[in-house]
Amino acid sequence: MERLPGFRDFFPEPLPSKDASSFDLRDFIFRKWRETARKYGFREYDGPPLETLELYTTKSGEEIVGQLYNFVDKGDRSISLRPEMTPTLARMVAGAERNYKKPIKWFAIPQLFRYERQQKGRLREHFQLNADIFGEKDPAADAELIALLIDSLRALGLSSDDFVIRLSSRNAWQDFFQARCADPSKGYEFYQIIDKMEREKAEVTSEKLKNIGINAEDVRHFVSEGKPTGELESILNNLGSRNLGAYVQIDYNIIRGLAYYTGPVFEAFAKGASMRAIAGGGRYDNLVKLISGGKVDLPALGFGMGDVVLADLLKEKNLLPSLLTAIDVFLLIEDESVRPQSLAMVQQIRDLGLITEYSLTPAKGDKQFKRALELQARFTVRLESREGRICALVKDLKVQQQFESEPETTATLIFEKLKQ
Amino acid sequence: MERLPGFRDFFPEPLPSKDASSFDLRDFIFRKWRETARKYGFREYDGPPLETLELYTTKSGEEIVGQLYNFVDKGDRSISLRPEMTPTLARMVAGAERNYKKPIKWFAIPQLFRYERQQKGRLREHFQLNADIFGEKDPAADAELIALLIDSLRALGLSSDDFVIRLSSRNAWQDFFQARCADPSKGYEFYQIIDKMEREKAEVTSEKLKNIGINAEDVRHFVSEGKPTGELESILNNLGSRNLGAYVQIDYNIIRGLAYYTGPVFEAFAKGASMRAIAGGGRYDNLVKLISGGKVDLPALGFGMGDVVLADLLKEKNLLPSLLTAIDVFLLIEDESVRPQSLAMVQQIRDLGLITEYSLTPAKGDKQFKRALELQARFTVRLESREGRICALVKDLKVQQQFESEPETTATLIFEKLKQ
């Protein structure tokens, strides 16, 4: 039986085939994400992988349904697997914010789903780091969030040679639009044109802009001038103080596709041959109000960073560490008469938290030792019966040293050597 | 907007309300599960949260559909959210086992789903530790797996006062059945009667047994005698060698409901007032063959332990630790003129991996200090400008010591004090 198209199985290393997905690689990325978010004081949360369809249509309109992994459940509810985390988060925060000190700094690593019928061979799920701040309208919050984004990528070994934060502003584009277009209802359409500008031919963009009464030359001048607004200047100065200035540049090509952004927006962008967005986010000061039906009004901002694009980039840049966990101890059982005592020792060593392996059934000594080497064991231990007394022979495979020890103290001895 | 019935939002501590689910409690349990599985040499994997409906009906028959969270997707496939992990695992192992050394020892912490229409107010999801061994038919593997189960519970602070492993055998019950019943097609029905025996009135059980030609007195005698089979004796001896004998008892009331078990089966059972199963598992030597359509034949065994029952038990036994993560450093910014230098220091301290917080916007000194205390900061740092030079005032809140330091060396100094 096969797994569903577009989904991944995550196998432990060493991988069974070249195209298999690695649990250990996923775990490596998640750990770096977590460590970084935690040192920034962000706290982790999670929500259900399923929500009412309404939660997504409220925010993005009915047209989003074509991309959702949605269905009708046994209770006749219209349901969707979550395509993004922000609506769930806004729902949670709207209901609970009274009980948390502001600013609320939270993160999550949800699995997200989409289902576009035409997209054969494309993944229908990925994982995403989501980090968000609620309750602070000052650009200091935007800077804190962008610093976290930069450090999440630095924690994985990426540097300013590998990526840049392209910083822009919905406000700046809104001012631009309002000064030039007579029809305010075309705002969303205008943002969509700007969002697609880099991927489209100049003539196509110009034509589209013309249709809503905007001069393409004006747009190009605005982008190439790249004059920071007051809030963007404040963000740049803040990041400069942190010595992260080299990671950021104003780039008005960025506007972000989602409808709900309101202020500064940004993307982490892979430099050089790769040329693609690794992460993106921005301010969405009106979303909590929308989701809560007007009950709660909280400024908010956040970003999302997916695991698939990121893992590809790390592979490309040769930044993957060795993903096979070395074990601490392999218990060699060459004399079956001491198996009970050997099991007792396995238990003692594991009780100290050390990763310990042994052969479940009788096996030749050299086969056991070979297995110990494959598992990159730091120590082997072998019990020997000498005139009725049990003696432990310990080998430190790192320094190629062997010594004898009393069975009672062997576990602690190894533990202490490992801590050195 | 509300979340779907039967699903949980997981909030960071301190919780916004008494009935809110705690992300930090979930994380505490997951961490203990992971640490224990890893020290036993188990490697982590994961699969898709969705599978074809067929994967579940093949194993358990069509009657399982009533309990599944199943639906039809946009590509007209019959799909189900996973109700358990074993079929996914068997599918993965059947496809990849050639490339892994045996025994394969794997674990996962999947979220599982069910949807029974009548069960209002009941959870429709939970998380489960799943640990499995493939490729070893010797009872030594059963003992290794049960030892892992015991240690997973011990790692959470539970002892032999709190739980017991009730060990039984499908083989023993099969022999019993074959020696007494003329109709072999009644085997599954018989197991179901035994499985429900403890929760049903004696007369009801007796009547049901009579209907398939089994004498209830025989059954009761078999249970009360509790004579271990050879394989169970071997498991008991093995666990005895590990000094885990006190955690296990033979108990033929256990047979496990699932159809696919073949050999030893067991449950971790809460003692005393609680009296409920915390975990359960056993051998399923035929499942890989079934799932792979006969292509792969591998002996297998595993157990599952859910987070909901376990968390309730830990609360009941007062075994929950403090779940609020203390931060390492709070940067006090009382003089706004040194905010840039303070941000630089925040960055330096975070670069060393320490959890660091500060006020994003100007705030009164005492308010900032109060926040530092709430976050259980170990250190506060405050920069002061003295005749054009910046000086760092560090307070160690644990030992109530204060000292001055050069800004350049402050981060490392704090880092070293924390490592002591």
Boltz contact constraints between the chains, C-beta under 6 A:
constraints:
  - contact:
      token1: [A, 1]
      token2: [B, 55]
      max_distance: 6.0
  - contact:
      token1: [A, 1]
      token2: [B, 91]
      max_distance: 6.0
  - contact:
      token1: [A, 3]
      token2: [B, 48]
      max_distance: 6.0
  - contact:
      token1: [A, 4]
      token2: [B, 50]
      max_distance: 6.0
  - contact:
      token1: [A, 7]
      token2: [B, 48]
      max_distance: 6.0
  - contact:
      token1: [A, 9]
      token2: [B, 47]
      max_distance: 6.0
  - contact:
      token1: [A, 9]
      token2: [B, 92]
      max_distance: 6.0
  - contact:
      token1: [A, 10]
      token2: [B, 45]
      max_distance: 6.0
  - contact:
      token1: [A, 10]
      token2: [B, 46]
      max_distance: 6.0
  - contact:
      token1: [A, 11]
      token2: [B, 45]
      max_distance: 6.0
  - contact:
      token1: [A, 12]
      token2: [B, 43]
      max_distance: 6.0
  - contact:
      token1: [A, 12]
      token2: [B, 45]
      max_distance: 6.0
  - contact:
      token1: [A, 16]
      token2: [B, 96]
      max_distance: 6.0
  - contact:
      token1: [A, 16]
      token2: [B, 99]
      max_distance: 6.0
  - contact:
      token1: [A, 23]
      token2: [B, 44]
      max_distance: 6.0
  - contact:
      token1: [A, 23]
      token2: [B, 45]
      max_distance: 6.0
  - contact:
      token1: [A, 23]
      token2: [B, 46]
      max_distance: 6.0
  - contact:
      token1: [A, 38]
      token2: [B, 355]
      max_distance: 6.0
  - contact:
      token1: [A, 39]
      token2: [B, 350]
      max_distance: 6.0
  - contact:
      token1: [A, 39]
      token2: [B, 353]
      max_distance: 6.0
  - contact:
      token1: [A, 39]
      token2: [B, 355]
      max_distance: 6.0
  - contact:
      token1: [A, 41]
      token2: [B, 357]
      max_distance: 6.0
  - contact:
      token1: [A, 43]
      token2: [B, 12]
      max_distance: 6.0
  - contact:
      token1: [A, 44]
      token2: [B, 23]
      max_distance: 6.0
  - contact:
      token1: [A, 45]
      token2: [B, 10]
      max_distance: 6.0
  - contact:
      token1: [A, 45]
      token2: [B, 11]
      max_distance: 6.0
  - contact:
      token1: [A, 45]
      token2: [B, 12]
      max_distance: 6.0
  - contact:
      token1: [A, 45]
      token2: [B, 23]
      max_distance: 6.0
  - contact:
      token1: [A, 46]
      token2: [B, 10]
      max_distance: 6.0
  - contact:
      token1: [A, 46]
      token2: [B, 23]
      max_distance: 6.0
  - contact:
      token1: [A, 47]
      token2: [B, 9]
      max_distance: 6.0
  - contact:
      token1: [A, 48]
      token2: [B, 3]
      max_distance: 6.0
  - contact:
      token1: [A, 48]
      token2: [B, 7]
      max_distance: 6.0
  - contact:
      token1: [A, 50]
      token2: [B, 4]
      max_distance: 6.0
  - contact:
      token1: [A, 55]
      token2: [B, 1]
      max_distance: 6.0
  - contact:
      token1: [A, 71]
      token2: [B, 71]
      max_distance: 6.0
  - contact:
      token1: [A, 74]
      token2: [B, 115]
      max_distance: 6.0
  - contact:
      token1: [A, 74]
      token2: [B, 117]
      max_distance: 6.0
  - contact:
      token1: [A, 91]
      token2: [B, 1]
      max_distance: 6.0
  - contact:
      token1: [A, 92]
      token2: [B, 9]
      max_distance: 6.0
  - contact:
      token1: [A, 96]
      token2: [B, 16]
      max_distance: 6.0
  - contact:
      token1: [A, 99]
      token2: [B, 16]
      max_distance: 6.0
  - contact:
      token1: [A, 115]
      token2: [B, 74]
      max_distance: 6.0
  - contact:
      token1: [A, 117]
      token2: [B, 74]
      max_distance: 6.0
  - contact:
      token1: [A, 136]
      token2: [B, 360]
      max_distance: 6.0
  - contact:
      token1: [A, 138]
      token2: [B, 361]
      max_distance: 6.0
  - contact:
      token1: [A, 140]
      token2: [B, 360]
      max_distance: 6.0
  - contact:
      token1: [A, 140]
      token2: [B, 361]
      max_distance: 6.0
  - contact:
      token1: [A, 141]
      token2: [B, 360]
      max_distance: 6.0
  - contact:
      token1: [A, 241]
      token2: [B, 340]
      max_distance: 6.0
  - contact:
      token1: [A, 241]
      token2: [B, 343]
      max_distance: 6.0
  - contact:
      token1: [A, 241]
      token2: [B, 344]
      max_distance: 6.0
  - contact:
      token1: [A, 242]
      token2: [B, 343]
      max_distance: 6.0
  - contact:
      token1: [A, 242]
      token2: [B, 347]
      max_distance: 6.0
  - contact:
      token1: [A, 340]
      token2: [B, 241]
      max_distance: 6.0
  - contact:
      token1: [A, 343]
      token2: [B, 241]
      max_distance: 6.0
  - contact:
      token1: [A, 343]
      token2: [B, 242]
      max_distance: 6.0
  - contact:
      token1: [A, 344]
      token2: [B, 241]
      max_distance: 6.0
  - contact:
      token1: [A, 347]
      token2: [B, 242]
      max_distance: 6.0
  - contact:
      token1: [A, 350]
      token2: [B, 39]
      max_distance: 6.0
  - contact:
      token1: [A, 353]
      token2: [B, 39]
      max_distance: 6.0
  - contact:
      token1: [A, 355]
      token2: [B, 38]
      max_distance: 6.0
  - contact:
      token1: [A, 355]
      token2: [B, 39]
      max_distance: 6.0
  - contact:
      token1: [A, 357]
      token2: [B, 41]
      max_distance: 6.0
  - contact:
      token1: [A, 360]
      token2: [B, 136]
      max_distance: 6.0
  - contact:
      token1: [A, 360]
      token2: [B, 140]
      max_distance: 6.0
  - contact:
      token1: [A, 360]
      token2: [B, 141]
      max_distance: 6.0
  - contact:
      token1: [A, 361]
      token2: [B, 138]
      max_distance: 6.0
  - contact:
      token1: [A, 361]
      token2: [B, 140]
      max_distance: 6.0
